[in-house]
Amino acid sequence: MPRGNSKGVSNALAVVLLVVGLVVGGVVGIVAAPAISPPQTLTTTLVQQRTVVVTTTIGQQVQPVGPLPPVLEMSVVRLGAGLPYVPVSLTDKRLTLSGEIRIGALLSLSGDLRTFGENHRAALELARDDINNWLSKTIPNLRVVLEVEDTATQPEQALAKLQALAARGIKMVVGPLSSREVRNLKTYADENNILVFSQSSTAIDLAVPGDNIYRMIPDDRKQGPALARLMWDAGIKFYVPIWRGDTYGDGLKSATEQAFKKLGGSVDSGIRYNPDAKEFATEISSLESKVRDAITRYGQNAVAVHLISFEEGVLLLQEAAKRDVLKSVRWFGSDGTAGSGDLQKDAVAAQFNIDTRFLHTIYAPTSSDIFERVRNHVKQVYGREPDTYTYTMYDILWVIVLSVLTVDKYDVLAVKGVLPSVSSQFFGASGWTLLNEAGDRIGGDYDVWAMDKVGDTYEWRIVGRYIASADSVSWAAGYEGKYT
């Protein structure tokens, strides 16, 4: 589906960027980009409600995209077609660093988010190759080396693998994927001066200023309102949550419930399940009873189920598909299921998505040629639409490496001192990567995903976008009215 270029920008973000604009001149520069003919700049006009991105060749006048007055304009240099942009001001730095920049990666290559982890590894390896290709033209005696470990999406294994990386001298790590994993290794990372940069952790209680955890995604205080608005606009007045009992599930369940009640809706106490369980007949039986009672009180069209799961959601939906009452109401998911390869491949779970007009939310990356290049790479490797965190994974490696180059040493404390500034001036596969005081990405919009059937094949589609600044949903062409 086409993806728009506009992003919601809060007043707080505008203030942050204004400060960045004032201090950029004093930031130590990165090595110059390789010669590209012709060189290009990316001029970004930041306005109070959105970001407008305009690409132009140096020497040509920038053509304005919209009539909104600018808050700040920044120029950054492009490293090549389909490659990121870095600040023009961060150039011509002499480096003493040589050899290898060793970066660890904690990926979910097995377990509840296996297909997500596969996407992320492909994007990460593409980023490594892109960075090394760039370095070969600018600093030929320096390269990035990845050391990948499988966490199996398990908190204990994530910690053990982080400790193994640390024992090998690796102090900067990409991942892990889930908030449950991040929470379990946070103390070790903080106490042992290890920088951990997650592509997808969204738990609210992990937004802690000054710690060693960074996240290239907003926390779930942003996703909750998106889900609430989707349900409310669909005519839902009462929903039953069923969620994985962990840091991520508890936080998103609470954020969505609070937002939905503000709109005037009501929420059942719901069902909190063990995320390590292997069958869910008891939980689905309880859900069936709750939904039946809710239909009696509110009517079928006003009742929904909110599922917060990872790819164990396949087992839940297989069980739910056996019960007509659960197929008779709307279902809503979240970033844990949007784009799931396991849901797509399982015919029962995929058809259940279609039957219930199931909608899933996930943070919306900014469309660009960088985005499309990463997207096409992963689609070529796995034959499926990549999840949003594929793009944030690509960007994280760039931001870490650029920060290391900025301080000219592999030193966590020094890198932490410049990483927020470097990240604020980077435009990659997911867009501008601005971080807040807790080291998390500043909020934006959310894509709305749904399952579709084309012939005998089930495919994910992006059918709309939640616009945070307007608290409204914009539907893609052809989907207006289908889900409301």
N, C-alpha and C positions, 0 to 999 in steps of 0.2 A: 504494500500500500504506500502511496505517497506520504511523505512526512514533511510537515511544515518547518520553516526555519525559525519561527518566532519562539521565544522562551520567556516565561514569566520572570520578571526581575523585581524584587521587593525594594522598598525604600532603603532597608538596611543594606542590601546588596549594593545599591547605588552609592551609599556612604562609604562602604568598604572600598569600592573601586575608586572613588574619588581620592581616598587616602593613598591607595596603591599608586594612583597616577602622580601624586605629589612626591612619593618616595622612590619611584622607579629609577629616577636619574642617579640615585646614590647606590643602587644595587650593583654588586660585582658582576661583570659580564661573563657569558659563556663563550666557548670557542665559536668562531665565525662559521656560518653554514657553508656547505660546498657551493661552488659557483653554479648557478642555474640560469639559463638563458631562455626568455628574459626573467629576471627576478620579479617577484610579486609581493605585494603587501596585502594584508587583510585588515581593512579598517572597520572597526566595530563601533557603532553608535549606540550607546547605552541610554535607554530612556526609562521612565518610571514604571512602565508596564511590560516592556519586552526588550529583547536584544535584536538588533537588525544587523545582519552580517553582509558586507559588501566586499567582493573581491575585485581588485583592479591591478593592472600592470603599473609599475612605478612610472611616473611621468604623465599618466593619464588622470583626468579629473574623476574623482569618486562621484558616482551618481547616487543621490539619495534614494532610499527605498520607501520611506514613509515620511509623513509630515510632522511627526512628533519631535519636539525639541530635544537636542542632545544634552546629556548630563556630563558625558566624558567621551573623548575619542582617543583611541590607542592604535598604534600601528605595530605590526609584528611581521617578521620575515617568514616567508614560506620556504620549507626545506626541499620541496619538490612536489610534483603532481601526485595527489593522493596521500601526501605526507603532512604531518602537523605543522603548525605555525608557532614560532617562538619569538620573543620580543626583539625588535630591532636594537633596542638599547643594550641587550645582553650579547655583545659581540666583541671580537678582537681581544679575547683574554688569552694570555700566555699560560699554559698548563705545565705543571711538573708531574702530574699523575700519568702513570703508564702501566702496562700489563693488563690485568683483568679487573673488571668491576663485577664482583660476584653477588648475585641477587638470588635469594631463595624464593620458592613458590610453593605455597600450601594449597593444593587443588583437590576438589572433590571428584576424583577420577573413578570412584566407586561409591556406593551408598545412595542416600536419598536424593542427591542432586547430581547424579552421575552425568547425565546428558548436558547439564549446565557446565560441569567441570571440563567436559570434552571441548565445548565451545571455547571456554576460557583458555585452555592450553593452546589451542590453535591461534587465538588472537595474541597471546603472550609471545609465542614463538615468532609470529609475524612481526611484532614490535621489536623483539630482539634482533631479528634479521635487518629490519629497517634502520635501527639505531647503529648496528655494526657496519652497515653499508655507508651510512653517513659518516661515522667515525673513520672509516677506511680512507675517506677523501680529505679528512681534516686532521685527525690524530691517528695515523696508521699504527702506532705502537700501543693502542688502547682498544679494548673490546669488552663487551658485556657477555657474561656467562651466566646461564640459568641453572639452578640446581632444584629440580622439581621433586616434590614429595606428595604422596597421596594421603589425604586425611580420612578418606572414606566417609566424609561428612560427620565424623564422630569427634566430640570434644576431647576425649582422652587421647585419641590418636593425633589430633591436631597439636596438642601440647607436646607429645612425645616427638613428633616430627620437627617441631620448632626447636626443641632441645637438641635434637640431632644436628640440625643446621647450625645452631650456635656452637656446638662442639667442633664444627669444621671451620669456625671463624666467620660465619655469615651473620651479619648484624642488620641487614635490611631485607624485608620479606614482603612479597606480594601475596594477598589472601590473608586468611581463609574466607570461604564463601558465606558461611552462616554465622549469625550472632551467637549461637550456642557455642560454636568453636572459639570465636573471638573472646567471649567472656572467660572461657576456661584457660586461655593462654595469656590474658591481659596482665595478670600479676607478674608472671614470669618475664614478660616482655618489658614491663616497667622497671622491675628490679634488676634486670640484666642489660639494660640499655640497648634493646632491640627495637627497631622501627618496624611496625606492622601496618600495612596499608591494604585494607579490605576493599574489594570491588563491589560488595553487595550487602554487607551487614547493615541492618536498619534499626536495630533495637534502640529504643529511646534511652534506656538507662546506661548505654555505652557512650553517650555524648558527654565526654568528660574533658574539659579544657586542660591542657598542659600534660596529658599523658602521652604514651608512645603509640597510641592507636589512631590511625587516620582512616577515613572512609570516603570513597569516591562516589557517595550516594547520600541523599538526604535521609534523616531518620524518619520513623513512621508517623511523626506528628504531621507530616505532609501527605502521606498516603491515606491515612484515615479519612480526612475530609473528601478525598477523591472517591473513595468507595462509598461513603455516605451519600454523596451527591448522585452517584450512579443509581443507587438503590431508590433514593427519594424520587428522582426524575422518572423512574420506571413504575411509579405508583405504589411502591412498597411502604407500608406503614408499620410493619412488625417483622423482625427477622430473628432467626435462631442461629447463633454462631456455633461452629464446631471447629476447634483449633488445637494445634499441636502444643502440648504443655511445655514450652520452653521460653527463653528470653524473648525471642522474636514473636512467637505466637501470642504471648501474654500482652506484649506492648502494642502490637497492631490491633488485637481484639479490643483493648481499652481505648485506643485512639479513634477507631472506627465507631465504637459505641458512643463515645462522647460527642462526636460530630453528628451522628445520626439523631441523637436525642435533641441536640440544638435545633435541628431542622423540624422537630415536632414528632419524631417517630418513637417507637418503643422497641426494647430489645429483651429477648429471653436470657435467662442465666446461662444457657447453652451447655456445651459438652466439651470438656478439656480432656484430650486423650494423650496417652503415652506415645511420644514420637518414635520409640523403639519397638512398638508392638508390630506384630506380623499379621494380625487379623483384627477386624473391626466390627464383627457381627453385633456385639453387645452395644457398641456406641451407635451404630446405625439404627438398631432397634429403638434405642432411646430417642434418637433424632426423629424417627418416624412418628413416635407418640407425640412429641412436642409439636411437630409440624401439623399433625392432624388436629390437635387441640387449638392451635393458632388459626387454622382455616375456619374452624367453627366460630371463633370469635371475630375474625377480621375479614374473612372471605379469601378465597384461593388467590385472587389476583393481587392481594395486598400483603402476601406472606412470601418470605424468601429465606434461603439458607446462605450463610456466609461461611465458606470453607477457607481456613488458613492452614495450608499444608505445604510440604515439599512433594517429591515424587511418590511418596507413600499415598498421595491422593488417588493414585490409580486403584489401590486396594479399596479405599473408601468408596470410590465411585462405582466400582464393580459390585459392591454390596448394595449401594443405594439404588442401582439400576434394577434390582430385583423387586423394588417396592414402588408401586404405582403412585402412592401419595407423594413420594419424594420426587418423582418425575413430573408431578403436576404443578410444581412451584418453581419460581426463578432461583437460580444459584449465582453466587458471586464469589470470585477468588481474589488472588493478589499476586505479588511478584514471585511468590514461591511456586506458582503453577503456570504463570504466563509464559508461553513458549516452550513448555516442558516437552521434551522429546518422548518421554515415556507415555504421557497422556495422549500424544499424537499417534503413537504406534499401536496403542491398545484400542481395538475397535469398540469395545464396550464403553470404556471411559470417554473416548472421542465422541461416540454417538450420544452419550448422556449429555455431553457439553452442548451438542446441537439441539437435543430435545428440550433442554431447560433454558436455552438461550443464555448460557453461562458466560459471564464477562469477567475478565481478569485485568487488574491494573499493574503497571510497572513504570518506573521512571522513564521519561521520554528523552532520549538523546537528540541532539541537534543534527538535522540532515545536512550532509556536506559530501564532497567527493572523498574525503577521508573515511567517513562513515560507510559510504558505498563500497569502498575498496575493502575494508575489513569485513563488511557483510558478505560480499561476493566470495571472499577467501574462505570464510567458514561454511558458506553454503556449498562451495565446491568440494570441501573436505567431507562434510557430513550430510549434505542434501536437505538441510532444514533451515528455517529462519532463526538467526541467532537471537538470544535474549539480550536485553539491554546491557547486562553486566559483561557481555563480551566486549563491548566498546569501552566501558570503564576500565576493564582489565588492560586493554591496549594502552590506554592513556596513563595508567599508574606507572608502568615501567618507564615511560618517557619522563614523567615528572620526577621520579626518583633519580634517574640517571642525570637529568639536567641539573638537579639540585646538587648531586655529587660533583659535577663539572663546575658548578658555580663556586663551591668552596674549595675545589681542587684537592679533595682528600676524601677517603672513605671513613667518615667520622659521623656517627649518629647525631651527636649534640650539635655539630656544625651544620649538618644537613637540616635538622629540625629548625634551626634558626632562619633558614632561607626558603624552606619548602613551601610555606603558605604563599610567599611572594612569587616564587617561580610558578606555582600551580595557578595563581590568579592571572598570570600572563600567558597561559598555555591554551591553545585551541587544538583539540584532537578529535578522535573518532566520536566521542560523546558530546563535543562542544566545548564551551568555556568551562574550566575546572576550578571554579572559585570555592574556597573553603571558609567555614565560619570559625568562631573562636574555639570550638571543640574539635577542630580538624576534620569536620564532616562537610560534604558538599552543600552549598547553599541551595535551597529548594527551588523547584521549577514545576513543570507540567508532568502529567502522567499519560502514557499511551493506554488505550483500552484494547485488549486482545480478545478474540473469540475464535472458536473452531468453525471451519467450513468444510464441506465435502465436495470434492471435484472428481466426478466419476466415481471410482472406487477408492479414492485416496482422501484422507483427512489432512487438512492443512490449517495452519494458524494464519489468521488475518488481523491486521491492526485496523479496527473499525471506527475508532474515534480517539479523541484526546481530551483529557480534563485540563482546562485552563485555570490554573491556580489563582491568578490575579482576579479573575472574574467569577470564580466558583461556579463554573458552568462546563458543560460537555459539548464539544464540537464534533459532529459525526462525519465520517468520511463519506464521499460521494457513493450513493447506492445503499447506504446503511441508515439513512435518516428514517426514523420511525420504526425500524426493525426491532430495536431493543428497548423502546419506551412505550 
